[in-house]
Amino acid sequence: MIYFEQDKIFAVKKSEKTEIIMTKAELEAFLAVLQYGSISAAAERLFITQPAMSRRMKSMEEELGYSLFERGREGLRVVKFRDRK
């Protein structure tokens, strides 16, 4: 289960342990990268620097434990996720 409280997003896992999975700023940054297609364009739209945007993306990836994007010469591509059973 995922829920919102103030500026943070929480997840309750099967162990019933609640943990922060991302902040509102991180979520907004991620959605902006998806919408505008690059970290630089998203940073410009959110009025922050490109290095600050990159740090937000890196912070989210570290918190979640996996990469959100594949980075290549053509730019960013969203990593496809599958259920692991």
C-alpha positions in Angstrom: 0.0 0.0 0.0 1.3 3.5 -0.8 0.1 6.6 0.9 1.0 10.3 0.9 1.6 12.5 4.0 2.8 16.1 3.7 5.6 16.1 1.1 6.6 12.4 1.3 5.3 9.2 -0.2 5.3 6.1 2.0 5.0 2.4 1.3 3.8 -0.3 3.7 5.3 -3.6 2.8 4.2 -7.1 3.7 6.3 -6.9 6.8 4.1 -4.0 7.9 7.2 -1.8 8.1 6.5 1.7 6.8 9.3 3.4 4.9 9.7 6.6 2.9 10.1 5.7 -0.8 10.4 9.2 -2.3 9.7 12.8 -1.6 7.3 15.0 -3.5 10.2 16.8 -5.1 11.7 13.5 -6.3 8.4 12.4 -7.8 7.9 15.7 -9.5 11.4 15.5 -11.0 10.8 11.9 -12.2 7.5 12.8 -13.9 9.1 15.9 -15.5 11.9 13.7 -17.0 9.3 11.4 -18.4 7.3 14.3 -19.8 10.1 16.3 -21.3 12.4 13.4 -22.3 15.7 14.5 -20.7 17.1 15.5 -17.4 18.2 18.9 -18.8 14.8 19.8 -20.3 13.1 18.7 -17.0 15.5 20.8 -14.9 14.8 23.8 -17.1 11.0 23.4 -16.7 11.3 23.0 -12.9 13.7 26.0 -12.7 16.5 24.0 -11.1 20.0 23.2 -12.4 20.8 20.0 -14.3 23.2 18.8 -11.6 20.4 19.2 -9.0 18.0 17.2 -11.2 20.5 14.5 -11.7 21.0 14.3 -7.9 17.3 13.9 -7.4 17.1 11.1 -9.9 20.2 9.4 -8.4 18.6 9.7 -4.9 15.4 8.1 -6.0 17.3 5.2 -7.7 19.3 4.6 -4.6 16.3 4.6 -2.3 14.4 2.2 -4.6 17.4 0.0 -5.2 17.3 0.0 -9.0 17.8 2.2 -12.0 14.8 4.1 -13.4 16.4 4.9 -16.7 18.7 3.3 -19.2 21.3 6.0 -20.2 22.7 5.9 -23.6 23.9 8.0 -26.6 20.3 8.5 -27.6 19.3 9.9 -24.2 17.2 8.3 -21.5 14.8 5.4 -21.8 12.6 4.3 -18.9 13.5 0.9 -17.6 10.7 -1.7 -18.1 9.7 -3.4 -14.9 8.2 -6.9 -14.5 6.8 -8.6 -11.5 9.3 -11.0 -9.9 7.8 -14.2 -8.7 
